[in-house]
Amino acid sequence: PKVLIIDFDVSARGTTIFRTKGNPFHCKTLHDYIATRSAIVEEAIDVTETMEIRSKSHVNREGLIYLIPSATPDARETFRAIALIEPDELLNIIQTLIDSAIKKYNINCVLIDCGPTLNDPYTAAAAHIADQALIIAQNEPTCREALKNYTSKIKEFYPDFSIIKMRIVLNKVRAF
């Protein structure tokens, strides 16, 4: 498949750093698209070489993997830019951005990597537009307690968010 990864974590930029191996890139970032309210993808980074997709029987080298990076290290006012945009306008920009990337690169699957909190409008928007929203959490009391509020946090931005498409993945689970 052709996969598009979009790094929505504009503050930590983990996926961007990991997939570009810290090398400079010369395409617009998610932050650039949001700050300028420009939603037609000009270019995504081909990061196929930084990934190896394995199945039980073989390594797949046929698919292509593209990345829309989150932000550059020197990006300024990453959250101020989004604070000026209403949630519905943000959704429209993001959906148009995704649709244009799907069309340009003939994408089969879109993966959005978000930051760790739902107080972030990017994360709430991603959960709202996703076909399946996977919430990754550690298996400890504070995380389990926080999970109880996830839906209400998303609904602060998008009141019609449906919990039906949300799934929780617990990591660091110890066997007894």
N, C-alpha and C positions, 0 to 999 in steps of 0.2 A: 504493500500500500504506500501511497504518498501521504506523509504525515506533516502537519503543521503544528509546531510548538510555539505558544505565545507565553512569554514570561511576564506575568502580571505583577510580580514582586519588584516594584520600582525602587524600593529602598535597599533591599539586600542583594538583588540581582544575581542570585545563586545560579539559576539555570543559564543565564546569559554568560556569566563568567566561566562556568563549567563547560558549556558547549562551544564557546569561542576560544577556549583555552587561554583566556586573558589577552588574546591578540586584539588589536584595534579592528574595528569594522566601520564600514562607510555607508551604512543604510540607515533609514529612519528607524527610530525606536518606538515602542508603544507610547512612551511619554511624549515624543515628538508629534505623533498622530493625534493624541488627546489634546495637547497644549495648543495645537494649531487647528484643531477640529477638522482635520483633513483625514478622510477615511478610505482613500483608495491606495492599496498597497503598491508601492513603487518597486520595492525589492525586499526579499527575505534572504536570510543567509542559509546556504546549503550546508547543513551540519551532519550530513550522512556519515562522513568519515569519522566523526567523534562518537558514533554510536555503533553498537553491534547488537543486532536483534537475533536472539537465539530461540529456537524451538527445541523440543526434545531430540529431534533427529538431525538438525543442521543449522548452520548460520545463514541467515537471509541477507544477501547483499544486493537484492533487486530493488527494494523500496528506496524512496528518497525521503529525507527528513529535512524540513525547513524550519528556521527559527525567526520569529520577530522578537528581537531583544527588548528588554524592559526599558533600559535607560543607559546612557553613558555614565562613566564615573563622575564626570564633571557636570551632570545635568542639575539644573537649579530649579527650585520651587516645584518639585515633582508632585507634592500633594496640594500646593496652592492652585496649580493649574486645574486639577480635578475638582477642587472645592468650588470653583466658579461654574461648574456644569451641573445642571439638574440631572437626577438619576435617569430619567427617560431619554434625555439627550445623550447621556453617556452610553446607554444601551444601544441607541441608534448608531452612534459612531462605532462602537465595538462590533456590532452585528454587520455593519457595512464593511468594516475592515476585514472581518473574517470571510464574508461573502466574496469580496474582491480577491482575497488570497486563494480561496477555493477555486475560483474561476481561473485566475492567472496561472496557478501551479497544478491544476487538476487534482486537488487534495481529496483524499478519501476519509481522513480522520483528523480532528483537531483536538489537541491537548492543551489545556490552559493550566499553567503552574502559578498558583497564587501565594500570597504571603500568609503568615500564620494566624492572622486575626481577621475576624469578620467585621470589625469596626472600619475596615478599609473599604471604600466604595468599589475598588477594583475587584476585590474578592466577592463582595455581594453581587456585583454585576455578573461575574463569571458563573457563580452558583445559579443565578436566575436564568441565564441563557443556556446553560448546559443541558444536554439530554440526560446526563447522569453526573451528579455532583458527589465526588468522593471526598469525604472529610477525613484526613489522617490525624490520628491522635495517639498519645501514649496511654498505656494502660495504668493510670494512676488516679487517685481520687480527685485531684484538682482538675485534671483534664475531663474526667467523666462528668464532673459537676458543670464544667464550662459547656460541654456538649448539650446540656439541657437548654441553653440559651441561644444556640446557633440559629435556629429557625427564626426566633424573634429578632435577632440582630439583622438577618437578611431582610426580614419584613419591615424593618425600619426604613430601608431604602426602597423595597419592592413589596408592597402589601399583598400582592397576589402570588407570591412565591409559593410553590407547591412542595411540601415535604416529601411527597411520593418519590421524587427523583433523587433524593439525598440518601447516600449510603455512608456508613462509618467504617473505617478501617483502623483497627487498633494495632499499633506496632509495639515492639519491646514487651511482648506477652511472654511470660515465663511459664514453662511447663511445670506442673506440680508432681 
